[in-house]
Amino acid sequence: MKKQLNIGIDGMHCAACSARAEKALSQMKGVYSANVNLALEEASLEYDDKLLNQNDFEKTIAALGFALREEATLGEDEQIKNMLAAGKRMWLMWALALIVMALMLPLMLLKPPPAWHHEGVWAIFGLTVLALVFPARGVYVSAFKSVRSGSANMDVLIALGTLASLLVTPLSLVVKGINPHDFSGIAAMILAFHLTGRYLETRARGKASEAIRKLLNLGAKTAILLVDGKETEVPIHKVKVGDIFVVRPGAKVPVDGVILAGSANLDESMATGESMPVLRKTGDRIIGATVNRDGFLQARAEKVGKDSFLAQVVKMVQEAQHSKVPIQLLADRVTAVFVPVVLSLALATFLAWLVFPAAMGAVGNWLRGFIPLSTANTGFAAALMAAVATLVIACPCALGLATPTALMVGSGMGAERGILIHNGEALQRMKDIKAIVFDKTGTLTHGKPELLKAVGSGIPENEALTLALSLEAASEHPLARAIVAAANGQGLQPLPIKDFANHSGRGISALVNDRKMWLGSRSLLEEQGIADFSGLEDDPVLKHATKVFLGVDGKAAGAFYLADTVRPEAAEVVKTLKQMGIESIMLSGDNEETASAIAAQCGITQIRARALPADKANIIKELQAQYGSVAMVGDGINDAPALKQADIGIAMGQGTDIAIEASDITILRDELALIPQAVKLSLQTFRKIRQNLFWAFFYNLIAIPLAVFGALHPVIAEIAMATSSVTVVSNANLLRRIRL
């Protein structure tokens, strides 16, 4: 059986690490797909649980030199712990590096060197070894594990570069012409900047992934169950479907359920983004992690654990953050071969400086005329300096972090606003959208009838509405609920009734104060001999509304106009999309006249009326041929095929589970205005991805040749390398400043 699993992986330090882990997991028999996210330090797997289990993945990960983490997503405590540990290593490394610099600069600058120069070189050597053994130990352990597993990661480049510069000191005892003070402190400086980059990267990556942690922290940790009339507090994972739980004022709702008794105002902002509390009463469904502001509730658990609303939201965000956009494929291919290519290039650089010193030096001198960032060297020293710079300047990490960090920030921002982006590919397709097709009912409209107008004939309007309320008070019919809601809104109270009768499909009748009354279609009243509807004629403004008539004692006494109303924000949304260059099209099963009336209120000029559920996907195909990339917005089961056919499927979160599963983007809040925000968020996120990939490629294309020809000192090269990774992650975090 196919199963999905997210696992945390500790020990990955660069894009080569994540590429190696992804390749190993993908090659396991029974694995359908494997995506490893460096920024999240996680792997998302689809596998056959008959062939594999978590222990198998743990063995594969361990063989690569990594470790499986108990929790897939790093919690806030773990993130802080990692950041503090990285900071401690950085500051200790800098303490040693500053002492090394204080000893190294006089040796390099003073002519002749000071009398203690011989002792100073060996003191620098000893301090650098101390740095290797303690604060920077993890770099060499990671490099060793990587080589032992048959591959090479970024730490291998750093390890080779620093060890090469460090070993110049003992090498100078047997090879003449080398100034050991030019190299002895380079390793310590490289490591100081490398660990600084790691620390800053850890902080930035933690900020990028905070959306998931925030979502996970929203849930209640315990629940109060009602067992045999007694209240018992239990951990949240012990709550089962069917359990009865209570929620006191100020407490979080533990799981999704339905209210059995009581009422309360609930803060549902975690689910809808709506700041105002919502009244929930007996029979209403409630969502886990929402907050009870003032009442006492008794409810039955309906969805727990991975089936809960919060868990599904977390899952959607995680899937989006693990997914890959097509533009990332080139970066993945480059990353897979990056370190071996750089190792070969460093060796070729070393040999070229030894074999063709004049040619290499000439190019290097020309470059130093524009970029004076290196000290001139000749012979073996020049070859070694250029090789070390080449090793430490190359940065696959920037390439590996470019896409996932932007995707993490973008999808996290969306989740905070009630916009769930299901997959990364939707981000790339969204930029090409030329038209958005809106299903009418429940999308452009509220999806339920409202009372637009009440008219009385021979009796006041409010009396007619009171009588209608009395007849409909217990009914669940949508038209009845609309009349009841309007009457309640005016503070009207129902009168007692008797001899109630339901006339299937046509209306109802009953005695109110011993007076016979009828409420329903015009044909129902005409059957009772009522023929005079004067004063209740159709209002031409409301000609598309459904009409319900009230008959009292054989006379027509009132009429009620009801219709599904257009969302107030619909016209503004259509206008905004038009300004973005996106055409809005309405899809409806209604007749042409009704559909046109609704479209006119929304500012939509193109409609597809009388569309049967089976026709909707074909209509999307036709529009794709006309416009190119087309998005579809819907909320019902009959919208699912069209949502799937569209280049981007957008489901309103108040709709059905099937529609949500068939979509690429889900709007959690019942607000149409979030659709242009979703488009803008996708465009801005993809823009950051493109920026990051450009700078990552540009950096390596420029920096590596400079290092090869000796135009960059190894310490400057390491500063540039560390800066490149931090810049990419920081640029992704700048998404947060964009107003949607």
SVG drawing of the C-alpha trace seen along z (x, -y; Angstrom):
<svg xmlns="http://www.w3.org/2000/svg" viewBox="-61 -48 126 54">
<polyline fill="none" stroke="black" stroke-width="0.4" points="0.0,0.0 1.3,-3.5 2.1,-5.5 3.4,-9.1 6.0,-9.9 8.0,-13.0 11.2,-12.3 13.7,-14.7 17.4,-14.3 20.2,-15.7 23.7,-16.3 23.0,-17.8 25.1,-20.9 24.9,-21.7 23.1,-21.1 25.4,-18.2 24.3,-16.5 20.6,-16.8 21.2,-15.7 23.1,-12.6 20.3,-11.8 17.7,-12.2 19.5,-10.0 20.0,-7.2 16.4,-7.3 15.0,-7.4 17.0,-4.3 15.6,-2.2 13.3,0.6 9.7,-0.3 10.2,-4.1 8.0,-5.8 9.3,-9.3 11.7,-11.1 12.2,-14.8 14.9,-16.1 14.6,-19.7 17.9,-21.2 16.2,-24.3 13.8,-22.2 16.3,-19.4 13.5,-16.9 12.7,-14.3 9.2,-13.7 8.7,-10.0 6.1,-8.0 6.7,-4.3 5.2,-0.8 4.7,0.0 4.7,3.7 8.4,3.5 9.8,0.7 9.4,-0.8 11.0,-3.6 13.9,-1.4 14.9,-0.8 15.1,-4.6 17.0,-5.1 19.7,-2.5 20.0,-4.2 20.3,-7.7 22.9,-6.4 25.0,-4.8 25.3,-8.3 26.6,-9.7 23.4,-11.4 20.8,-10.7 17.1,-10.3 15.3,-12.9 12.3,-11.8 10.2,-14.7 10.1,-15.5 9.7,-19.3 12.2,-21.0 10.3,-22.5 11.0,-26.0 13.1,-24.6 15.2,-22.5 15.6,-25.4 16.8,-27.7 19.1,-24.9 20.7,-24.5 21.1,-28.3 22.7,-28.6 25.1,-25.7 26.1,-27.3 26.6,-30.6 28.8,-29.1 31.0,-27.4 31.2,-30.7 32.3,-32.8 34.9,-30.2 36.2,-30.0 36.5,-33.8 38.3,-34.0 41.0,-31.7 41.0,-33.3 41.5,-36.8 44.6,-35.6 45.9,-34.0 45.4,-37.3 47.2,-39.2 50.2,-36.9 50.0,-36.6 49.8,-40.3 53.2,-41.3 54.8,-38.3 53.3,-39.2 53.8,-43.0 57.0,-43.7 60.2,-43.6 62.4,-42.1 60.0,-39.8 60.2,-40.1 62.7,-38.0 59.9,-35.7 58.6,-34.9 59.6,-31.2 57.9,-30.7 54.9,-32.7 54.4,-30.5 54.2,-27.4 52.0,-29.2 49.6,-29.9 49.8,-26.3 49.0,-25.1 46.0,-27.5 44.6,-26.5 44.9,-22.8 43.0,-23.6 40.3,-25.3 40.1,-22.2 39.7,-19.9 37.1,-21.9 34.8,-24.5 35.3,-23.3 35.3,-19.6 31.9,-19.1 33.2,-20.2 35.8,-17.5 33.5,-14.8 31.0,-15.7 33.7,-15.6 35.0,-12.2 31.5,-10.7 30.8,-12.0 34.0,-10.6 33.4,-7.3 30.0,-7.0 31.5,-7.3 30.7,-11.0 31.8,-14.5 29.9,-17.4 30.7,-21.1 32.6,-20.2 35.0,-18.2 36.0,-21.3 36.4,-23.3 38.3,-20.5 40.7,-20.1 41.3,-23.8 42.0,-24.4 44.1,-21.3 46.2,-22.2 46.9,-25.7 47.6,-24.4 50.0,-21.7 52.2,-24.4 53.8,-25.0 55.3,-21.5 55.8,-21.3 58.0,-24.5 60.6,-22.5 61.3,-20.3 60.3,-22.5 62.3,-25.7 60.8,-29.0 57.6,-28.8 56.7,-31.5 54.6,-29.6 53.3,-32.8 51.4,-33.5 49.4,-30.3 49.5,-29.4 46.6,-31.5 44.5,-31.1 42.8,-28.0 41.7,-29.6 40.3,-32.6 38.5,-30.4 36.9,-28.4 35.8,-31.5 34.0,-32.9 32.6,-29.5 31.1,-29.0 29.8,-32.5 28.0,-31.7 26.6,-28.5 25.3,-30.5 23.6,-33.2 22.2,-30.5 20.8,-28.6 19.1,-31.8 17.7,-32.7 16.5,-29.1 14.8,-29.0 12.9,-32.2 12.0,-30.8 10.5,-27.6 8.7,-29.3 5.3,-29.0 5.1,-25.2 6.2,-25.6 3.6,-28.2 0.9,-25.9 2.1,-22.9 2.1,-25.0 -1.5,-26.1 -2.9,-22.7 -4.1,-21.9 -1.7,-19.6 -4.5,-18.1 -8.2,-17.5 -10.8,-17.1 -12.9,-14.0 -16.3,-13.3 -16.3,-9.6 -19.2,-8.2 -20.1,-11.8 -16.6,-12.5 -14.1,-14.9 -10.6,-13.5 -7.7,-15.3 -5.7,-13.3 -3.0,-13.9 -4.3,-15.0 -3.1,-11.9 -5.4,-9.7 -8.6,-11.4 -10.6,-9.0 -13.5,-9.6 -16.7,-9.6 -15.2,-10.7 -17.2,-13.4 -15.1,-16.4 -15.7,-19.7 -14.2,-23.1 -14.1,-25.7 -13.9,-29.5 -10.4,-30.5 -9.4,-27.0 -8.5,-25.7 -10.9,-23.3 -8.8,-20.0 -10.1,-18.3 -12.6,-18.8 -16.1,-18.0 -19.8,-18.8 -21.4,-20.7 -23.8,-18.6 -24.6,-21.2 -23.8,-24.8 -22.8,-27.8 -19.8,-30.1 -18.0,-32.7 -15.0,-31.1 -11.9,-32.7 -11.4,-30.9 -8.7,-33.2 -6.2,-30.2 -8.6,-28.6 -10.1,-31.6 -7.9,-34.6 -11.0,-36.4 -10.3,-38.3 -13.9,-38.6 -15.2,-35.7 -18.0,-33.6 -21.0,-32.3 -21.2,-28.5 -24.1,-26.6 -25.6,-23.1 -25.4,-21.2 -22.6,-23.4 -19.2,-22.0 -16.1,-23.3 -12.4,-23.2 -9.6,-22.0 -7.1,-24.7 -9.8,-27.4 -10.2,-29.3 -13.3,-29.4 -13.7,-33.0 -16.7,-32.9 -18.9,-29.9 -19.0,-26.3 -19.2,-23.6 -19.8,-19.9 -18.9,-18.2 -18.3,-14.9 -15.0,-14.3 -15.3,-13.8 -11.8,-14.2 -8.6,-13.5 -4.9,-13.2 -3.9,-13.3 -7.6,-13.7 -8.1,-17.0 -8.4,-20.3 -5.1,-21.6 -3.2,-18.4 -4.5,-18.7 -3.4,-22.3 0.0,-21.4 0.2,-18.6 -0.7,-20.8 1.9,-23.4 4.6,-20.7 3.8,-19.2 4.1,-22.6 7.5,-23.2 8.8,-19.8 7.7,-20.1 10.0,-21.3 9.3,-23.8 10.4,-22.9 12.9,-25.7 14.8,-24.0 15.7,-20.9 18.7,-22.7 20.0,-23.6 19.6,-20.0 21.6,-18.7 24.4,-21.2 24.4,-20.4 24.7,-16.7 28.0,-17.0 29.2,-20.3 31.7,-19.1 33.5,-16.5 33.8,-19.1 35.2,-21.6 37.7,-19.1 38.9,-18.3 39.1,-22.0 41.1,-22.7 43.6,-20.0 43.8,-21.3 44.3,-24.9 47.2,-23.7 48.9,-21.9 48.3,-24.7 50.1,-27.2 53.0,-24.8 53.2,-24.0 52.2,-27.4 53.0,-29.9 53.6,-32.8 50.3,-32.4 48.3,-31.9 50.1,-34.8 49.5,-37.1 45.8,-36.5 45.8,-36.8 47.7,-40.1 45.3,-41.5 42.3,-40.5 44.0,-42.0 44.1,-45.3 40.3,-45.4 39.8,-43.4 42.8,-43.9 41.8,-41.2 44.8,-39.0 48.6,-39.1 50.9,-38.2 52.7,-34.8 54.9,-32.7 55.8,-29.1 54.4,-26.5 52.9,-29.2 50.9,-30.7 49.6,-27.2 48.6,-26.4 46.9,-29.7 44.8,-29.5 43.9,-25.9 42.8,-26.7 40.8,-29.7 39.1,-27.6 38.1,-25.0 36.5,-27.4 35.0,-29.9 32.7,-27.3 29.3,-27.2 26.6,-24.6 24.7,-25.7 23.4,-28.9 22.0,-26.8 20.5,-24.2 18.8,-26.9 17.6,-29.2 14.3,-27.5 13.2,-25.8 13.8,-28.9 11.6,-31.1 9.0,-28.3 9.0,-27.9 8.5,-31.6 5.9,-32.0 3.8,-29.0 4.1,-30.0 2.9,-33.5 0.0,-32.1 -1.0,-29.7 -1.0,-32.7 -3.4,-34.5 -5.7,-31.6 -4.1,-30.7 -2.9,-27.1 -0.6,-26.4 -0.5,-22.7 2.6,-22.3 5.5,-24.3 4.7,-23.7 1.5,-25.8 3.8,-28.8 5.6,-28.5 2.4,-28.0 0.6,-30.9 2.8,-33.6 1.4,-32.6 -2.3,-32.7 -4.3,-34.7 -7.9,-33.9 -9.7,-32.8 -13.0,-30.9 -15.4,-31.4 -18.1,-29.0 -21.1,-31.1 -22.9,-29.5 -20.9,-29.5 -18.0,-31.3 -19.2,-34.6 -22.4,-34.3 -22.9,-33.3 -24.3,-29.9 -27.5,-30.3 -30.7,-32.3 -31.3,-35.6 -34.5,-37.5 -34.2,-40.5 -37.7,-42.0 -40.9,-41.3 -44.2,-42.8 -47.6,-42.9 -51.1,-43.1 -53.7,-44.3 -51.4,-43.8 -48.1,-45.5 -44.8,-44.1 -43.5,-43.1 -46.8,-41.3 -46.5,-39.3 -42.9,-38.4 -44.0,-37.4 -46.6,-35.0 -44.1,-33.6 -41.6,-33.1 -44.3,-31.3 -44.9,-28.8 -41.2,-28.3 -39.6,-28.4 -38.9,-24.6 -38.1,-24.1 -34.6,-23.3 -35.4,-24.2 -32.9,-26.8 -35.7,-29.2 -37.3,-28.8 -34.0,-29.4 -33.6,-32.7 -37.0,-33.9 -36.3,-32.9 -32.9,-34.6 -34.4,-37.9 -37.2,-37.8 -34.8,-37.1 -32.6,-40.0 -35.6,-42.3 -36.2,-40.9 -39.6,-39.3 -41.0,-36.4 -42.9,-33.4 -46.5,-32.8 -47.8,-29.4 -49.2,-27.2 -51.2,-24.0 -52.5,-21.6 -49.2,-22.0 -49.1,-20.3 -46.3,-20.0 -47.2,-20.1 -44.2,-18.4 -42.3,-20.7 -44.9,-23.4 -45.1,-24.8 -46.8,-24.4 -50.0,-25.3 -51.1,-25.7 -53.4,-27.4 -52.1,-30.6 -54.5,-32.1 -57.2,-29.8 -56.7,-31.4 -55.8,-29.2 -52.6,-30.2 -50.6,-29.0 -47.0,-29.7 -45.4,-28.5 -45.6,-28.8 -48.2,-30.8 -49.7,-27.6 -50.2,-26.3 -52.3,-29.4 -54.2,-29.2 -55.2,-25.7 -56.9,-27.1 -58.9,-29.5 -56.7,-32.5 -56.6,-34.4 -56.0,-38.0 -52.3,-38.9 -52.7,-42.6 -50.2,-44.6 -47.8,-41.6 -46.9,-41.9 -43.4,-41.0 -40.8,-43.7 -38.9,-44.1 -35.7,-44.8 -36.1,-41.4 -37.4,-39.4 -34.7,-36.7 -35.6,-36.1 -37.5,-33.1 -41.0,-34.2 -42.8,-32.7 -46.4,-33.8 -48.4,-34.1 -52.1,-33.3 -54.4,-34.2 -58.1,-33.2 -58.3,-32.7 -56.6,-35.9 -53.0,-36.7 -51.5,-38.6 -47.8,-38.8 -44.9,-37.9 -41.2,-37.3 -38.4,-37.7 -35.4,-35.4 -32.2,-34.9 -28.6,-33.8 -26.8,-37.1 -23.5,-38.2 -20.6,-38.6 -20.0,-42.3 -16.3,-42.0 -16.9,-40.2 -16.9,-43.3 -13.7,-44.6 -12.0,-41.3 -12.8,-41.1 -11.5,-44.7 -8.3,-43.9 -7.7,-40.8 -8.4,-42.9 -5.7,-45.4 -3.3,-42.4 -4.0,-41.4 -6.2,-38.5 -9.7,-38.0 -12.6,-36.8 -15.1,-34.4 -18.3,-33.1 -19.4,-29.5 -23.0,-28.7 -25.6,-26.0 -28.3,-28.7 -30.0,-30.0 -28.4,-32.8 -30.7,-35.5 -30.0,-34.7 -26.3,-34.2 -26.0,-37.5 -27.7,-39.3 -25.2,-38.0 -22.3,-38.5 -23.3,-42.2 -23.2,-42.8 -19.7,-41.4 -18.4,-43.3 -17.9,-40.1 -18.5,-40.3 -17.9,-36.7 -20.2,-33.9 -20.7,-30.2 -24.3,-29.5 -26.3,-26.2 -23.1,-24.3 -23.8,-20.8 -21.3,-19.3 -20.0,-17.0 -19.4,-20.0 -17.3,-22.0 -13.9,-20.3 -14.5,-20.6 -15.3,-24.3 -12.0,-24.7 -10.2,-23.0 -11.9,-25.3 -10.8,-28.4 -7.2,-27.0 -7.1,-26.8 -8.3,-30.4 -6.3,-32.1 -3.5,-29.7 -3.1,-29.2 -6.4,-29.2 -7.3,-29.0 -10.6,-27.7 -12.3,-28.7 -14.9,-26.4 -16.3,-24.9 -18.5,-21.9 -18.1,-18.2 -19.2,-18.9 -16.3,-21.4 -13.6,-18.8 -13.0,-17.7 -12.8,-21.3 -10.4,-22.2 -8.2,-19.3 -8.3,-20.2 -7.4,-23.9 -3.7,-24.9 -4.4,-26.1 -7.3,-24.8 -8.4,-27.2 -10.9,-25.8 -12.9,-27.8 -12.2,-26.2 -15.8,-26.3 -16.5,-23.9 -16.2,-20.1 -13.2,-17.9 -13.2,-16.6 -12.9,-20.1 -10.1,-20.9 -8.2,-17.7 -8.5,-18.4 -7.1,-21.9 -3.7,-23.5 -4.6,-26.3 -7.2,-26.3 -8.7,-29.6 -9.4,-28.7 -11.4,-31.9 -14.8,-32.4 -13.4,-35.6 -13.2,-36.0 -10.7,-38.9 -8.0,-36.3 -7.9,-35.1 -6.0,-38.1 -3.8,-37.9 -3.1,-34.3 -2.1,-35.3 0.2,-38.1 1.7,-35.8 2.5,-33.2 4.0,-35.7 6.2,-37.3 7.4,-33.9 8.4,-32.8 10.1,-36.1 12.2,-35.5 13.0,-32.0 14.3,-33.4 16.3,-36.1 17.9,-33.5 18.8,-31.2 20.2,-34.0 22.5,-35.2 23.5,-31.7 24.6,-30.9 26.0,-34.3 28.1,-34.1 29.7,-30.8 30.3,-31.8 32.1,-34.9 33.8,-33.8 35.3,-30.5 37.3,-31.9 38.7,-34.7 39.9,-32.1 41.4,-29.9 43.6,-32.7 44.7,-33.8 42.7,-37.0 41.1,-36.2 42.8,-35.5 41.4,-32.3 40.1,-34.3 38.2,-36.7 37.0,-33.7 35.5,-32.1 33.9,-35.4 32.2,-35.6 31.1,-31.9 29.5,-32.3 27.9,-35.6 26.3,-33.9 24.4,-31.4 23.2,-33.9 22.2,-36.3 20.0,-33.8 18.2,-32.8 17.9,-36.5 16.5,-37.5 13.8,-34.8 12.9,-36.2 12.4,-39.7 9.1,-38.2 7.6,-39.0 7.8,-42.7 5.7,-42.5 2.2,-43.8 -0.4,-41.6"/>
</svg>
